[in-house]
Amino acid sequence: MESDTKNNEALWVRAARIPALQDAVAVVNRHAEQLGAAPLTLQLGATELREVKRVRDPLGLVRIIREPFVEVTISGRSPRLPGGWALLGVVSLRDQLPIIREVPGQVVPADQRDRGSICDHCQKARRRAETFILQAEDGRVVQVGRQCLADFLGSTKLSPGGLIAYVWGLDAFREEETGYEPTFGGVGGRAVLDVRYVVLLSGAVIDEEGWVSKKVSQECLKPSTANGVDRLLHPPLQKSASAEYLAWAERVQGRLTEKLETEVDAALAWARNLGTDNPTTYLANLAAIACQDTVGAENLGLTVSLLASYRREQETLQRKEFARKMANPEWIGAPGQRLSLRLRLVNKRAFDGNYGTSYRCAFEDEAHHSFVWWASNDPAYDEKSPFSSEDFVTVKATVKKHDSWEGIRQTVLTRVTVI
């Protein structure tokens, strides 16, 4: 049987990756057949050439490299399993962390996310790696342990491992920000990572390269931020490390400042306050991660995304504060005009693009006017930079244009130099 929830995942995929995607769908469908669930269908749509990067040839000319991308739609229905129960998700309890993986199109209720290892069937709370959240046709939601799952669903042929693989396979098709293919090893065959250290490394990598999600990584042919952190956690042997890797690692190491450490501590405190009962599953998972000192390598991608989420939240709050306290919302100067200004850097974000990393720097003056400067180099690279403090700095800048963002008038600057 099937549930009434239909899933349609549409995305653009590089043509060279289509065979691998078809193989992945076939693997998921083999598990679906064993579970008595409907198979996924993979539909290929339009094809178009998309720019993936730009390079300079020996003559200094920019050459655009394009590759064919195919529009792909993955559709199916959430499984209605034997016994009339629908699977909502799986709660991983490794390291006692309640990390939730939801079936696409389904939602695990907040009150079912952090119940510990209790099984509603046998009423026993024993050490469990996973629990399964199921919903009956009448709306009842229960948590079931692995050992009781077959009896609870009315099927002795059901494989808990197959059910987990099915859910994880479905989740792999979703373009998650935290997507990461873990490497396993370490004590007991499973790597254990220090949460604060991982978040600190993620901040250094983001400040050097900008936040690179799984989706951006696939489109720009660049390693994701999670993979960048993994490269630092598992570096190559010194004698086999390339000069490019050593130079990159040295630049990232230079980003590990006391200011970043202070920000990481604030981010962890913010995540802990989200609560594991947060109505948003992703934020509940972040709270669970932040409440622990260590996590397994399978949660590296989620841990790496913590600081990026904190920075987005802080940027939203700052924009609201801009709107609240701006005494005069008018633009400053005229396009092309060279001005002397007293500015304070209130926010900086790195963005990765075809021409390298650029930095969006948001400023305000003493009258709370809003200014934006897109810098090719990080103006607050170290603590000696005049922009690294919260003080106002006197600069000369040229007005590039007048812009608006979420109702806030912003003066876009270029050629910013400190006086």
N, C-alpha and C positions, 0 to 999 in steps of 0.2 A: 504494500500500500504506500501511498505518498501523502505528504502533507499538502496544504493549500498554498504554501509559500513557494513562489517561483523565483528563481535567481537568474538574472541576466548580467553577466560580467562582460562589458565591452572595453576593449583596449587596443592600442596600436602596438604591434610587435614587429621587430626587425625580421625581414623575410628569412634570413639565415637561421633564425631561432624557431621557425614554424615546425620543423621535424621534431625538435626536442619537446615542444609544447604538445604536439600530437602524442608523443610517447608518454608524457606525463598524464594526459587525459586518459590514455589507455590503462595506465596503472591504477588510477582512481576508479575507473569503471570496472576493473577486475574485482576490486574490493566492494564496489556497489553491487555486483552480481552475487557475491557471497553473502551480502547483507540483505538481499531482497529489495534493494533500493533502486530507483530509476537511474539510468546512466546519464552522464553529462553529454551534451552535444557540442561540437566545435564547428562553428560556421566561419568561413573565410569570406571577407568582403572585399572592398575596394583596395587597390594598391596605389601608393603614391611615393614619390621620391622625397625624402626629408633630409635636411642638412644635419649632419652629425658632428662635424668639426670643421675648423678652418686652420690651414697650415700655411707657412710662408716658404716659397721655393727659394733656391739659391740666389735668384735675382731680387728677392725681397717682395715679390708679388704674392698677394693673398690668394690661395686656391681653396675653393669650397669643395668639400667632400660630401657627397650625398649617397644614401643607401635606400633601397626599397623597403617600405614598411607596409604591413598588411593589417587591415582592420579585422579584428577577431572578436567574435561574440561567443562566450561560453554560457550555455543555458542548461537548466535542469530544475529539479525540485528537491527541496529538503526531504530527506528520507523519513517515511513513516515505517518504523521498524516492527518486527513481529511482536504481538501482544498489544498493538494499538498505541504504542508510545512513540513520540517524536523526540529525537535527540536535539537538544538545544546547544550543548557544548560540553567540553571536557575541562575540568579544573585540574591543573598540574599542581601537585603538592610537594614537589621536590624541594628540599631545604625548608619545608614548611611554608613555602610561598604559595599563596592562592593566585596562580596565573591562569587566566581564563582564555580558552580558544573557543570562539563561537562558530557554529555552523553558519555560513553566509545566509543572510535573510532571517536568522533567528537571534533572539536576545535572551541572555541568561539574567533572570531577575536579580536585583541588587542583594536581596536577602539570601540568595543561594550562593553567593560568591566566596564567602569567608566563613563557612560553617565547620571548618576543620575536616577531619577524616571520618566523621560519622556516616554510617550507611543507614538509610531509612528502611531498608529491608530487614537486615539482621540486628539493627540497633546497636552495633558494636563500633567503637572508635579505636581502630588499630592503625598502625603505620601504613599509609597507602601512598603510592606514587601518583595515582590519578583517581578522581571520582567522576562519575558521569551524571550530567543534569538532564533529566527526562521530563517530558510533559505528556499527560494523559489527554484523551480526547475531550474530557470534561474540564480541562484547564488545570488540573492538579500538577504541581511540580515537585519532583523528588530528586534526592541525591543518592546514587547507588555506587557501591564499591565494585571493583573488578570481579571478585569472587562470586558476588551475588548477581552479576549482570545477566548471565544466561537464564537463570531461573526467573528473574524479574521480567525479562522480555518474552518469556515463554518459548525460548529456543535454546536447545542444547548445542546447536551447530554454530552459534554466533561466537566469533572470535573477538575478545576485547582488543587484542593487538590490531586486528583488521579494522575494527571500528575507529581506533585512534588514528591509524594510517589514513583512513578515509577522510576524517575531519582535517587532519594535517594536510592532506593532498588538496582538499577544497580550498583551504586557507592559502596554499601556495600560489593560487591563481590571482589572489587579490593584491593590488599594488600597494602594499603596506609601506609606510615610512620606515618601519623597523625591520624590514626584510633582511635576513642574514642567514647564510648557510654556515652553521657552527663547525668548528673542528674540535674533536674530542680527544681527551688525554688526561694526564695528571693523575692525582691520587685516585685509586680505585677505578682507573679507566675513564674518569670524568673530570674535566678541568673545572676548578673552582676559582672564581674571580673576585677580587676586592671591589665592591661597588663604588666607593668614593674614588679609587684610583682609576677605574674605567671611565667614570664621569669626567674626571680631571683630564684624562687623555682625550676624550671626545671633544672637550672644549678647546684644547690645543690644536687638534686636527681641524675643527670647524673654523677657528680663527685663522688658520693657515690657508685652507682650501675652500671654505664656505661649507654649508650644510648640503650634503649630497645624499639624497634618499635613494631607495632602490630603483624607483621609476626614473629619476634623473640619471642614475648610474647606467641604466640600460640605454637611455637615449643618447648620452654624451660619451659612452664608451670610457667612463672613468670609474675607478673603484668607489664604492659607497663609503660614507663616513665610518660605518661599522667595520668594513673591511680594512680601512686605514688604521683603526684602533687595533684590529687583530694583527696587523703587520707589526705594530709596536709591541704587542704582547708576545708575539712569536717571531722575533727577528731572525733573519738568516744568519748563518755562521759568519764571523767577521771576515774570514778569508774568502768566502763566496759572495759576500754582500757587494752589490754594484755601487759604483760611485754615485749614481743617481739616488739610490736608496739612502746611502749615508748622508748625502746632502739634505735630502728631504727630512730624515729623522732629526738632523741637527737643527733645522729650521723649526720643526715642531717642538723640539725640546726648548727652544728659545721662547716659546709661547707659555711655558709653565711658570707663571708669575704668581706672586702673592695675591694680586688682584683677582686672578682667575680662581685661586683656591678659595678666596672669600665668596666669590660668586657661586662656586660649586656647593659650598656649605649652605648658602641661602637657597639654592635650587633643591637640595635634598630636604631641607626643612619644609619648603613649599610642597614638595611631592608627598611627604609624610602627612601633611595636613589635608591632603586631598581625601584621605580615608579609603579603605578597601571596600567600603559600601557606596562609593561614588556611583551615581547613575550612569556614568560613561565608563564602559568596560576598560578602555585604554588607560584612562586616568586611574581607575582602581588598580590596574596592573602596575602602574608607576608607583603608586602608594605602597604596594606590597614589596616592590623592589627596594624602595628607599628605606623601608623599615628593617632591612637586613644589612649585615656587614658584608656578606658574600653571596654570590649567586653562581649557578652553573653556567657553562659556556653557551647552552642553548638559549639563554636569556640575554646574550650580549647585545643583540640588536635593540631590544627593548631598553636596556640600561643606557646605551649610547644615545638614544633619542630623548632621554630625560632632560638634559641641559637645553637642547634645541626647543623642546616644548616650554620649558621655563622662560626662555628668552622671548618666545612668541607671546606668552602671557604677559610678561613685563612690558613688551612693546605695545600691546593693546591697552594696558593700564596707562602707559605714558601718553598715548594718543588721546585717551579720554581726559587725562589731566591737562594736556595742551588745550583741548576744547573748552575745559572749565575755566582755566585761569587766563586765557588770552585776553588782554585788555583791549587790544586793537587788532582785529583779524585781517587788516589790509596787507597787501603785498608790499615789499620794500624795493625801492629803486625801479629802474626800467631795464628791459633786456639790453645787454651790451654795456651797461653803466658799471664803472669801477668804483667800489665803495670801500670805506674803512668801517669795520664792524667789531663789536665786542660780543663774542659768541661763546657758548658753553656746549660741549658735546654731551648730549643726553642719551643717545642710542647709536649703536653701530652694529651692522650685520654684514656678513660676508656672503657674496653670491658668486657661484661658479658659472662661467659661460664659455662660449667658443673662443673668446679672446683672453682667457685667463680669469683670475679672481678679481672681482671689484668689491668695493666696500661702500655701502649706503650709510652715510653719516648724517644723523639728524641733529640739528643745533637749535638753540633758542637764544635770543638776545635778552637784555635786562627788562625789556617791555613785553617779553613772552611772544614775540613774533617767531614763526616757524621757518627754518631754513633746511635745505637738503643739499648735500654735496656727494656726488658719486666719485670716489677716489680710486685711482688705479693701484695705490699702495696704502697699506694700513697706516693711518695718521697717528694711531696710538699703539704702535708696535711694542714699545717697552715703557717702563715706568718713568723714564726720563723725558718722554715726549710731553710737550705742553698740553696736549689734548688728553693725557692719561688721568689728569685730576679733574675735579668737578668745578674748578675755577673758570672764570670768564677769561678768554684770550683775545687779544686784539689782532685782527687779521685784515688783510686786503683781499677782496674777491670780486669777481665779475658776475653780474647777474646774467644767467643763461636764459632763464624763462620763468614765467609765473605758472604755477601748477596748483592743483587741489587734490587732497587725498582724504576720503571719508569726511568731506565737508570742511576740512581745515585747509586754509590757504597757505601754500608753501612757496617760498622764494628759492628756486633752484640755482645753486652757485657753481662756478667753475673757476679754475686758476686761483685756488685758495692758498695764500702764503701767510705765515705768521710774521708779524712785525716785531 
